[in-house]
């Protein structure tokens, strides 16, 4: 009988990171059967997926409650499938709300649990540490400071490096001149990035404000705006722009935005960490529904919300490398003001770039995907 690996990656970034691990594993053990929840990357590797990340992309307290029936159905079906298949090992990637419930079920069945990209319990819901201690066999973390944090709570965590660094090494390298020629952008135009997020809720909340900020920035500049869009999202940016908008927008992959922009507006999330790795000057923004915000600000205990600041300055630090505009401050005027300061002050932008690249060194690892796949192979 072939060995079986259960994978649960409920978000687009999780699918990407899980796919790197599975690809490495299948390269050495092509007989392994992979099943569970994931996205396009895992499907391309032959994984048997019961649900797609597009169905699972639910964020915020209110949306979770709204989709509670669906989420319960998914958990019920996953438990039935796990009991039927009895995998040899499980790989859980990020997505803690569901993964910690599944971890308990797997543990009770005696199935080894490998958790890659640990829940950010250092930010909120510290009580989840107990669940991790009781149900997870190997905790593989992507930030070096997490090792000490979990150690203080009686959990052994292994730092494997950050998959973002690994994925950047695989990116094709082109010059900004080549990029301009490809998209017919004149040399004198300043390139300004817009990264509104990878979830539909984020697009509807953040993109209209970003485009209004773009209008303001274009008022006294020869600017072209690079809009990074997640490949799984289908929308027209024009539908979110102010009436009569005349800004020039080039749609391209997110990494192109980070490589070629002089500065960018970035929705808080994984993209801020990726932008850090490129040393891209940025302003980090975030908005959510009123109720989500009221609940969140009472639970989250960090001084900064962006990974760019947390990695650069550490947990609990009040210092910031990049500005953050949250909730009502995340408006078009604020975004345009902060980006304008970076564009008009090369010294300020250069200092930010240098600090971000210095922080990148602490994420380095030769190959976290390989490290994780080797751990899985131990259990197989």
N, C-alpha and C positions, 0 to 999 in steps of 0.2 A: 504494500500500500504506500502511495506517495505521502511524504510529510505534508502537514497542513499548517498554514500561517493565517491567523485572523488579523485583519487590519481595520482600524477605525480612525479615519481622517476626515473630519466633518467640514473642513474649510478648504478653500482653494490653496492657500499657502501650505496647509497640512498635507494636501494631496501631493504637492510638489516635493515636499521634504520626504514624505513616505515613499514616493516613487524612486527617489535617489537610493534609498535603503534597499527597496525591493529589487531594483535593477542590479545592484551589487550582489545581492543574495542569489538571484536567479542566474547570474553569470557564473557562479560557482556551483549552484545546486538547481539546475533547470527542472528537476523533478518536483520541486515544491509547489503545492497548490495554494494560491492566495485567494482569499474571499473576505467580504465585509462591506465597508462603506468607504467611498473615495470619489475621485473625479477622473478627468480625462487622462491624466498622466498614468494613473494606476491601471485604468482600463486598457491603455495602449500596451501595457506590459502583460496583459492577459488575466488580470484580477477579475474575479466574479463578484460584481458589485450589486448589492440589493438596493442601495440608495445612492444617489449622486450628491456631490457637495452642493450643487445648485439648489437641491431640495432642503439641505440642512443649514443653509446660510441664514440663521435666525439670530438677531442680536438685540440686546436690551431687555430689561425686566418685563416690560409691557408686551413685547413681541413673543417672548418665551411663554407668557401666560396665554396669549392669544392662540399660540400653536401647541398648547399643552397636549391636546388630544392626539395630534399627529406625532409628537415626540414620544408619547407613551406607546403608541402603536409601533414606532420604529424600535424602541427598546424591547418591547415584547417579542417582536419578530426576530431581532438579533439574538435574544436569549434562546429562542427556540432553535435557531440555526446553529448556534454554538453548541447547544446540547446534542443536536443531531450529528454535527460534524466532529465534535471533540478535537479541536485543533491541538497541535503539539505545543504551540506557543502563540502568544498574542502580542501585537505591536499597537499600542495606543499612542496617537500623536495629538498633542495639544488638546483642544476641545473638551475642557474639564467637566462641564456640566453633565454631559452624557458619559464621557470616558470613565469617570470615577464610579458611576453606577455600574457600568459594565465590568470594571476592574473587580469590584466586590463579587459579582456573579462568577467571573472567571476564576478568581481565587478560591471560592467555595467549591468549584469543580476540580480544583487541583491543577489548573492550567497556568503555566508560568506567565507573568505579566511584565512586559517590557514597556516602560513609559518614556517616550522620547518627546522632548520639549515640554518640560514640566509645567504644571499650572502655576500661574504667577501669584502664589499665595503670599509672597512678600508685599504684594500690592493690596490685596483684600482677601477676605475669607481664609484667614490663617488657620481656622479650624479644620480645613481640608487636609492639613499635614497629617493628622491622625489617620484619616482614610488612606493616605498614601503609605504611611508606615505599616498599616495593617494588611494592605492588599497588593502592593507593588513589589515585585521581586528585584527589578533593576530600574533605577531612576537615572535617566541619561539627560543631563542638562546642557543648555547652550550658552549660558552666561557663567563666567568664572565665579562671580560673587554668590551664586546660588549654592555652591558647595558648602561654604561656611554657614549660610543661612539654614540649610537643611540639617547640617551637622548639629547646630544648636538645638534642633528639634528632634534629635535622635534618629535621623534618616541619613543613610549613606547615599550621596549623590555623586555621579561620575561626570566630570566635564569632558564632553566629546568635541567641543568646538561648535562654531555656528554655521549652519548650512547655507546661510546667505553668502558667506565668504566663498564657499565651495562653488555655489552657482555662478558667482561673478567670474570665477576663473574660466567658466565654460562660455562666457559671453564673447561673441566675435568683436574684434576691435576695429573701429573705423574712426577717422579723424572728423572733427567738427566740420571741416571744409567739405568732406565727402557727404556728410549728413545734409549740409545746406544745399549742395548740388542735387542730391537725390530728391529733396522736397522743394526745390526752386525757391530757396530763401536767400535773399541778398546778404552779402557779407556784413553790411552795416547794421543789420537788424539785431536787436538784443533778443536772446531766446529766454523766455520766462516759462517755467514749468507749472503745470496744474495737475495734481495727483489727488483726485476726489475720493478714492477708496475702491474697494472691490466688492462691496455689497450694494444692492439696490437702495436700501435705506440710506446709506451714506451718499450715494449719487443724488438722490432727491433732496437731501438735507444740505449737502456741501457744494455741489456743482453750481447752482444758481448764484450763490454768494461769490464763488471764485470767478465766475464769468463777469459779474458786476465789478469785481475788483480789477479784472483784466481791462474792462472798459476805462476805468479810471487811470490805470497805468499806461494805457495806449494814448491817453489824451495828450501827453507831452513827450512821448517817446516813439521811435520807430521800432515797434515790438512785434514779435511773432510768438504766439503762445503754444507750447507743446503740451497736449493733453494726453496723459498716460491712461490707457483704459485696459481693464482686465478683459482678456479674450472671451470669457464666458458671459459677459454682459453685452446686451444688444440695445443700444439707445442712440438717439441723435442729440448731440450736444446743443444744436440749434434750438431744440425744444425747451432747453433750460436757460437760454440766453435772454437778455432784455430785448424787448421789441426794437427792431431797427438796428440791431447790433452789427457793427462793421469790422470787428476785430478779426485778425487772421489767426486761425487755429489749425495746427497740424496734429493729427491724431497718430500716435505711435506707441510702441511698447513702453512700459514704465521705466525700464532700464535706460532706454534712449533719452527719456526726459532727464534722468539723473546724470547721465554722461555729458549732455550737451547744454543744459540750462545754466545761465548765469546765476539764477536764484529761482526758488520755487515755493509754491504754497502746497503743503502736504497734510492730508488728513491723518490724524494720529493712528498708529497701528504699525504693522510690519514695515510699511513703506518708509517710515522715519528711520528705521534701522538700516534698510537698504540704502537710503540716501546718505546716511552717515558713512557707509562704506565707500561711497563715491566722493566724499568730502564736499557734497553739494550744499551751499548756503541755502537756508530754508527758514520759513516760518511754519510752525505746526499749529493746526487748527482742529477743533472738534465741536460738534453740536449734536444734541440728541433731543428727544421729546422731553417736555417739562417734568413729567413724572419720573422718567428714567434718570434725569439729572438730579432730581431731589433725592432719590434713593441712592444713586451712585456716590454723590458727594458726602453722604453720611457713612458709607462703607469703605471707600477707597482712602487709604492712609498715606499715599505718596504726596510729596511736595511738587513733583513734576509728573505729567502723564505720558510724555513721549519717551520712547526707548532711546532716542538720540541723547536726551539729557540724562537719563538714568545710567546708561552705559558710560557716558562721558564723565559724569560727576559723582555717580554712586547713589545707592539707596539713601533716602533721608536727607540728601543735600538740597539746600535752598538755592544753590547756584545753578544757572542755566547757560548752556552754550547757545541754544537756539530759542527764540521767543515762542511762547505758547499763547494762543488766543482760544479761550474756552467759552462755550455757550453764547451769551449775549455779546461777548467781546469778539466772537468769531464772525464779524460782519465784513462787508466789502470794504468799507473805509479803513478798518483796522488792518486787513490783509494788504491793501494797496499801500498803506503807510509803511508797514514793516518791510515789505519787499522793496519799496522805493528807497528806504534807508540803506539796504544792502547794495542796491544798484548804484546809488550815488556816493557810496563810501567804500572804495576798493580796499582800504585798510581794514575796515570792520569785516567785510566779507572774507578777506584773506585770513584774518585771525580765526574766524569761525571755521573756515575750511581746514586750517591747520589743526585745530582742536578736535575736529571730527575725525580726521585721518589718524591722529594720535590715539584716539579711542578705538579705532578699528583694529589696531594691533592687538588689543586684548581679546578680540573675537577669533583670532587666527587659529586654524587647525588644518592639517594636511587634507583630511577627508573624514568629516563626521559621518557621512553616509556609510562609508566603509566600516568605520568603528562600530556603528550601530548594527550593521548587517552581520559583523563578526560575533557580536553578542548574541544575536538571534540564532546564528549557526551553532553556537555553544549549546543552546537549549535543544535544537533539533538533533 
